[in-house]
Amino acid sequence: MMQQLTSAAQERFGQTGFRVDRQMRQMPTHFHAHARDGEWLTRRWTDPPSRYTGVGGTRITGPELGR
């Protein structure tokens, strides 16, 4: 699973433009990981919330979210 995640992240962010977050949070018996781009943490606090329509798909932000 980690090999596939790394491969997908390299395709999307480049060879070194990401890090893998393997932090277990709310479900301790369920493995969960994210490949995050290098600016993810900064954008988390500065960009508006968004919703992806799929990996590599259109990013929907702001009023388009329908909230």
Secondary structure by P-SEA (a helix, b strand, c coil): caaaaaaaaaaacccccbbbbccccccccbbbbbbcccaaaaaaacccccccccccccccccccccc
